[in-house]
Amino acid sequence: MVVLAFLGPCLRTLDNPALYHAIRQAAKDKSAGAVVAFYVEDPTQRLPGRAFTWWTRKSLPKLRKQLEELRVPLFCLRASYPRVAEVLVSTALPFSAVHVNRRWGGTTQEEDARFAEIWAHAGIEQRVYTAHTLHEPWEIQTGQGQPYRVYTAFSKHFANISPQLLEEPPCAPEDEDGQAYTSMEHALTEPKDITVLDWARPSSEFQEPWAAAFPWTPGSDEAHSVLQAFMDHALATYKDARDIPFEAGTSRLSPYLAHGEISPHRVLSAVRRARSAGSTSKSFIESTHTFERELVWREFNYHLLYHQPDLAARNHNAQWDAFPWAEVASPAQLKEEKDRATANSDAMYARAMYDCWRSGHTGIPLVDAGMRQLWKMGWMHNRVRMIVASFLVKNLRIHWRLGEEWFWDTLVDADPASNPGNWQWVAGTGADAAPFFRIFNPARQADRFDERCAYVRQWVDELKSTSTSDIAEIVSHGMSFPREFVGKAL
Ligand SMILES: Cc1cc2nc3c(=O)[nH]c(=O)nc-3n(C[C@H](O)[C@H](O)[C@H](O)COP(=O)(O)OP(=O)(O)OC[C@H]3O[C@@H](n4cnc5c(N)ncnc54)[C@H](O)[C@@H]3O)c2cc1C
């Protein structure tokens, strides 16, 4: 018999319920011969952006090696889930069960229902696990049985949620002749609508020139080291240091969580253990609570995504549907003489500003520093994410969706819930969102969180040797600077 594990968004072996239960079942069931794991990128859903994919491709060979040690081979595919199920069922291999980590967003709920039907129709048991979040998406409801739209009320439930940890899975039973894997490989390479990705092959040396300087080491081993380093050096001061972009005051766990290389249960458990075992100083305790609240923001966004799977495409609050966002000319209209006549000058200006924003050339030092950090690291500090997002949607009145799309493509932690959830929060269109009139004034934010301009100098080369007072002078020019800049660009 063969047991299958669909890993979903979880690129790890520890605390991976689909993998764990597949192996346990195979070990228990004397006739179960093999466990086979699947990483499936589904083209019927929103495909990950380039920075996220860069990370995935660095991570998969490591995962494959760890799985090999557990005697679990890994298939990496691009295909729809139901199609993979159809093809596997058609092999008539003796599958005893399919264990699946839940996916999120888009039409995954409908697709996964079809996937489940195919297995059920073939008489094969399917079990689904929530592996990527701390809570089951339908479990938390308001007193009226509705989804929450207010973070604070939602967050109260987490006091009663205990982290669920799984021990290391044992080795899967030996698949003596490797027959099951070979038959599946044969079946999966045939259909035109299934692509077998070679991303996990040991020989696949993958590099992207734009990522050459990314300071990250993807993989679940590294995720655990990053968590440990945070616990040892930054958790105690997190409450205050988390808002200073120049400092390494946050965990930088987001890409590891987004790729499922570490479970949020493991992170929560470490923080709670530190709180009960560690220093009793008031600031330490407060820091652990502040950090826990941030983890719960991630949960809140997944709660929103579960109830609104098109969170990246549609205003959470429909009252905003008629808001007059700036019209943005297409790239062709900006560049091509023949296309210019078709765009009005405001739309051309908005296009130029959007492009300046993306490349970090708005002329606003803190905004440019953030956008360049994003470009150079594939990551940006949370405080600055709020500032650059506010600048785009409130100062330039450009639709949050354009900002969300750029982040989706350039963040190594681009997350289907937290990216649109936060963009909508900043724009004012989201759940429990900042009101539209709350603008993150870059000059005031710089005064409060980058007083000596260390962060700006770190990322904006042109200002590396500029004095703090001269940078303050640039800041005080306010919005007139970018208009001049853009005037030249046009
Ligand atoms: C416009 C905008 C877009 C964002 N897009 C993403 C995204 O695509 N992916 C993503 O993971 N986060 C996103 N965030 C949230 C936040 O900026 C990052 O999670 C955080 O900067 C990651 O750094 P860290 O791991 O050091 O965070 P820490 O401060 O160490 O927080 C620990 C963990 O809590 C979670 N977390 C922290 N803040 C938030 C938050 N506001 N919302 C949801 N979860 C949070 C993350 O998983 C994070 O790793 C976005 C925020 C904004 C304002």
The ligand as an SDF file (V2000), in Angstrom:
LIG
                    3D

 53 58  0  0  0  0  0  0  0  0999 V2000
    1.8190   46.9120    3.3380 C   0  0  0  0  0  0  0  0  0  0  0  0
    2.2720   45.7200    4.1400 C   0  0  0  0  0  0  0  0  0  0  0  0
    2.4630   44.4920    3.5030 C   0  0  0  0  0  0  0  0  0  0  0  0
    2.8600   43.3720    4.2400 C   0  0  0  0  0  0  0  0  0  0  0  0
    3.0510   42.1840    3.5870 N   0  0  0  0  0  0  0  0  0  0  0  0
    3.4050   41.0740    4.3000 C   0  0  0  0  0  0  0  0  0  0  0  0
    3.6130   39.8290    3.6430 C   0  0  0  0  0  0  0  0  0  0  0  0
    3.4330   39.6850    2.4340 O   0  0  0  0  0  0  0  0  0  0  0  0
    4.0100   38.7710    4.4100 N   0  0  0  0  0  0  0  0  0  0  0  0
    4.1940   38.8720    5.7620 C   0  0  0  0  0  0  0  0  0  0  0  0
    4.5580   37.8970    6.4050 O   0  0  0  0  0  0  0  0  0  0  0  0
    3.9770   40.0430    6.3970 N   0  0  0  0  0  0  0  0  0  0  0  0
    3.6100   41.1390    5.7200 C   0  0  0  0  0  0  0  0  0  0  0  0
    3.4330   42.3270    6.3710 N   0  0  0  0  0  0  0  0  0  0  0  0
    3.4870   42.3550    7.8410 C   0  0  0  0  0  0  0  0  0  0  0  0
    4.8530   42.6660    8.4630 C   0  0  0  0  0  0  0  0  0  0  0  0
    5.4010   43.8010    7.8710 O   0  0  0  0  0  0  0  0  0  0  0  0
    5.8410   41.5160    8.3710 C   0  0  0  0  0  0  0  0  0  0  0  0
    5.2410   40.3150    8.8060 O   0  0  0  0  0  0  0  0  0  0  0  0
    7.0600   41.7840    9.2420 C   0  0  0  0  0  0  0  0  0  0  0  0
    7.7030   42.9600    8.8440 O   0  0  0  0  0  0  0  0  0  0  0  0
    8.0090   40.6240    9.1400 C   0  0  0  0  0  0  0  0  0  0  0  0
    9.1800   40.8640    9.8540 O   0  0  0  0  0  0  0  0  0  0  0  0
    9.5430   39.9950   11.1240 P   0  0  0  0  0  0  0  0  0  0  0  0
    9.4180   38.5500   10.7960 O   0  0  0  0  0  0  0  0  0  0  0  0
   10.8570   40.4700   11.6140 O   0  0  0  0  0  0  0  0  0  0  0  0
    8.3810   40.3890   12.1200 O   0  0  0  0  0  0  0  0  0  0  0  0
    8.2480   40.3060   13.7040 P   0  0  0  0  0  0  0  0  0  0  0  0
    7.9960   41.6600   14.1960 O   0  0  0  0  0  0  0  0  0  0  0  0
    9.3750   39.5520   14.2800 O   0  0  0  0  0  0  0  0  0  0  0  0
    6.8830   39.5080   13.8850 O   0  0  0  0  0  0  0  0  0  0  0  0
    6.8420   38.0730   14.0160 C   0  0  0  0  0  0  0  0  0  0  0  0
    5.9010   37.4910   13.0020 C   0  0  0  0  0  0  0  0  0  0  0  0
    4.5810   37.9820   13.2170 O   0  0  0  0  0  0  0  0  0  0  0  0
    3.9180   38.1380   11.9680 C   0  0  0  0  0  0  0  0  0  0  0  0
    3.5700   39.5540   11.7850 N   0  0  0  0  0  0  0  0  0  0  0  0
    4.2070   40.6400   12.2730 C   0  0  0  0  0  0  0  0  0  0  0  0
    3.5550   41.7680   11.9160 N   0  0  0  0  0  0  0  0  0  0  0  0
    2.5040   41.3740   11.1710 C   0  0  0  0  0  0  0  0  0  0  0  0
    1.4560   42.0480   10.5080 C   0  0  0  0  0  0  0  0  0  0  0  0
    1.3290   43.3800   10.5320 N   0  0  0  0  0  0  0  0  0  0  0  0
    0.5560   41.3180    9.8100 N   0  0  0  0  0  0  0  0  0  0  0  0
    0.6350   39.9730    9.7660 C   0  0  0  0  0  0  0  0  0  0  0  0
    1.5990   39.2710   10.3820 N   0  0  0  0  0  0  0  0  0  0  0  0
    2.5180   39.9650   11.0730 C   0  0  0  0  0  0  0  0  0  0  0  0
    4.8910   37.7040   10.8800 C   0  0  0  0  0  0  0  0  0  0  0  0
    4.6430   36.3590   10.5620 O   0  0  0  0  0  0  0  0  0  0  0  0
    6.2310   37.8750   11.5720 C   0  0  0  0  0  0  0  0  0  0  0  0
    7.2330   37.0490   11.0350 O   0  0  0  0  0  0  0  0  0  0  0  0
    3.0550   43.4780    5.6410 C   0  0  0  0  0  0  0  0  0  0  0  0
    2.8680   44.7110    6.2610 C   0  0  0  0  0  0  0  0  0  0  0  0
    2.4900   45.8200    5.5230 C   0  0  0  0  0  0  0  0  0  0  0  0
    2.2750   47.1340    6.2230 C   0  0  0  0  0  0  0  0  0  0  0  0
  1  2  1  0
  2  3  1  0
  2 52  2  0
  3  4  2  0
  4  5  1  0
  4 50  1  0
  5  6  2  0
  6  7  1  0
  6 13  1  0
  7  8  2  0
  7  9  1  0
  9 10  1  0
 10 11  2  0
 10 12  1  0
 12 13  2  0
 13 14  1  0
 14 15  1  0
 14 50  1  0
 15 16  1  0
 16 17  1  0
 16 18  1  0
 18 19  1  0
 18 20  1  0
 20 21  1  0
 20 22  1  0
 22 23  1  0
 23 24  1  0
 24 25  2  0
 24 26  1  0
 24 27  1  0
 27 28  1  0
 28 29  2  0
 28 30  1  0
 28 31  1  0
 31 32  1  0
 32 33  1  0
 33 34  1  0
 33 48  1  0
 34 35  1  0
 35 36  1  0
 35 46  1  0
 36 37  1  0
 36 45  1  0
 37 38  2  0
 38 39  1  0
 39 40  1  0
 39 45  2  0
 40 41  1  0
 40 42  2  0
 42 43  1  0
 43 44  2  0
 44 45  1  0
 46 47  1  0
 46 48  1  0
 48 49  1  0
 50 51  2  0
 51 52  1  0
 52 53  1  0
M  END
$$$$
